[in-house]
Amino acid sequence: MFERIQFEEGETLILTVRKHWFVLFGQCVGLVILLITPFILFAVIASNSEYINQFASKLGGIDLGNVLTFLSALWGLMIWIGLFMVWTNYYLDIWAVTTLRVIVVDQRGLFHRTVSSFRLERLQDIHVEVNGIIATMLDFGTIRAETAGHGEEAFVMHGAPMPQDIKSAILGHADALMPKENSTPSHDQTSTQ
């Protein structure tokens, strides 16, 4: 992905950040539960076979086993596509911190991606928020970077791993770009001997 992003002269990549693995895990567990639920319902329905036979006879002798197999396969395919979308969003959502700027790639669905960046010297505030016991124990949270400029848009990454370390890295490089105040004596001063 970074082959398409043109770096400026003297700009080097310092850090790349993807969402924490637990965010991916949580989304996948939800989809796996959705995958299993119909099969549990089919098992419960199959245990009452007398009602199924009565229902099938009212439908004109349709083989309910084939219908349920088709619906199960269709449901599994939809869940597989959902898992693929979750993985794609996880893998392609990324923050890249360079010596001059932060590049934010936000994947929204399969075919919509937003790439934006902000220069470190325009950084006004960076805020970290960690909510919950699991997020605290596994050290992940939300990073919100606000910049000086015409837009009110903040750059946000939910589920960022080690957010305090990322904040420190960004602030460290932003501070390095700031000009030093009064580091050299002014030309108006004369020395006396």
C-alpha positions in Angstrom: 0.0 0.0 0.0 2.8 2.4 0.8 4.2 2.1 -2.7 1.3 4.3 -3.9 2.0 7.0 -1.2 4.7 9.4 -2.3 7.1 10.3 0.6 8.7 13.7 0.6 12.4 14.2 0.4 14.0 13.3 3.8 10.7 11.8 5.1 11.1 8.3 6.6 8.5 5.9 7.9 8.8 5.5 11.7 5.8 3.5 12.7 2.7 1.8 11.2 -0.3 1.1 13.4 -3.2 -1.3 12.8 -6.1 -1.9 15.2 -5.5 -4.2 18.1 -6.0 -7.9 17.4 -8.8 -8.1 20.0 -11.0 -5.8 17.9 -10.7 -8.3 15.0 -11.3 -11.1 17.4 -14.5 -9.5 18.8 -16.0 -8.9 15.4 -15.2 -12.5 14.2 -16.7 -14.0 17.4 -19.9 -12.2 16.7 -20.0 -13.5 13.1 -19.2 -17.1 14.2 -22.1 -16.9 16.7 -24.3 -15.8 13.9 -23.1 -18.7 11.7 -23.8 -21.3 14.4 -27.3 -20.0 15.5 -29.3 -21.3 12.5 -27.8 -24.8 12.8 -28.8 -24.9 16.5 -32.3 -23.9 15.5 -32.4 -26.5 12.8 -31.4 -29.2 15.3 -34.2 -28.1 17.7 -36.7 -28.2 14.8 -35.4 -31.6 13.7 -36.0 -33.0 17.2 -39.7 -32.3 16.6 -39.9 -34.4 13.4 -43.6 -35.0 13.6 -44.4 -31.3 13.2 -41.9 -31.1 10.3 -43.6 -34.0 8.5 -47.0 -32.3 9.0 -45.6 -29.0 7.7 -43.9 -30.6 4.7 -47.1 -32.5 3.8 -49.0 -29.2 3.7 -46.4 -27.7 1.3 -47.1 -30.4 -1.2 -44.4 -32.9 -0.3 -41.4 -30.6 -0.6 -38.2 -32.2 0.7 -37.5 -29.9 3.7 -34.0 -31.3 4.2 -32.9 -30.0 0.8 -34.4 -26.6 1.5 -32.7 -26.4 4.9 -29.4 -27.4 3.3 -29.7 -24.7 0.7 -30.6 -22.1 3.3 -27.6 -23.2 5.5 -25.2 -22.9 2.6 -26.5 -19.5 1.7 -26.3 -18.3 5.3 -22.7 -19.7 5.5 -21.7 -17.8 2.4 -23.1 -14.5 3.7 -21.2 -15.0 7.0 -18.0 -15.8 5.0 -18.4 -12.6 3.0 -18.9 -10.7 6.3 -15.7 -12.3 7.7 -13.8 -11.2 4.6 -15.1 -7.6 5.0 -14.1 -7.5 8.6 -10.6 -8.8 7.8 -10.3 -6.3 4.9 -11.2 -3.4 7.1 -8.9 -4.6 9.8 -5.9 -5.1 7.5 -6.3 -1.9 5.5 -7.2 0.5 8.3 -3.8 1.9 9.1 -1.9 4.9 10.6 1.6 5.5 9.2 3.7 7.9 11.3 6.6 9.5 9.4 9.2 12.1 10.4 7.0 14.8 8.8 3.4 13.7 8.9 0.8 11.1 9.8 -0.9 9.3 7.0 -4.3 7.8 7.8 -5.8 5.1 5.6 -9.5 4.4 6.4 -11.0 1.5 4.7 -14.8 1.7 4.6 -16.2 -1.5 3.1 -14.7 -3.4 0.2 -14.5 -0.6 -2.4 -14.3 2.6 -0.5 -11.0 3.9 1.0 -10.1 7.3 2.3 -6.4 8.4 2.5 -5.7 11.6 4.4 -2.7 13.0 6.2 -1.7 15.8 8.4 1.7 17.4 8.9 3.1 17.1 12.4 3.7 20.8 12.8 0.0 21.4 12.3 -0.9 19.1 15.2 -2.8 20.9 17.9 -3.9 18.2 20.3 -3.8 14.4 20.5 -6.1 12.7 22.9 -6.1 9.0 24.1 -9.1 7.3 25.5 -9.1 3.8 27.0 -12.5 2.5 28.1 -13.3 -0.8 29.9 -11.5 -3.5 31.7 -10.5 -5.5 28.6 -9.1 -2.4 26.9 -7.2 -1.5 30.0 -5.7 -5.0 30.5 -4.8 -5.5 26.8 -3.8 -1.8 26.3 -5.8 -0.6 23.4 -8.0 2.5 23.0 -9.0 5.4 20.8 -6.6 8.0 19.5 -8.0 11.4 18.3 -5.6 13.9 16.7 -6.8 17.4 16.0 -5.0 19.7 13.7 -4.9 23.4 12.9 -6.6 24.2 9.7 -9.8 24.9 7.8 -11.6 21.7 8.7 -13.2 20.6 11.9 -12.4 17.0 11.1 -10.4 15.1 13.7 -8.3 12.0 12.8 -9.6 9.1 14.8 -8.5 5.4 15.2 -10.6 3.2 17.4 -9.0 0.1 18.9 -5.4 1.3 18.5 -2.8 -0.8 20.4 -0.6 0.9 23.0 -2.2 4.3 22.4 0.0 6.1 24.9 3.1 4.9 23.1 1.7 6.0 19.7 0.8 9.4 21.2 4.3 9.8 22.6 5.9 8.9 19.3 3.8 11.4 17.4 4.4 14.2 19.9 8.1 13.5 20.1 8.4 13.9 16.3 6.1 16.9 16.3 8.2 18.6 19.0 11.4 17.9 17.0 9.9 19.8 14.1 9.2 22.9 16.2 11.7 25.7 15.9 13.8 26.3 19.0 13.1 29.6 20.7 16.1 31.9 21.2 18.6 29.2 20.6 21.2 31.6 19.1 22.1 35.0 20.3 20.6 37.9 18.3 22.9 40.0 16.1 22.0 43.2 17.9 23.8 42.1 21.0 27.4 43.1 21.3 29.9 41.5 23.6 32.1 43.7 25.8 35.6 42.7 26.9 
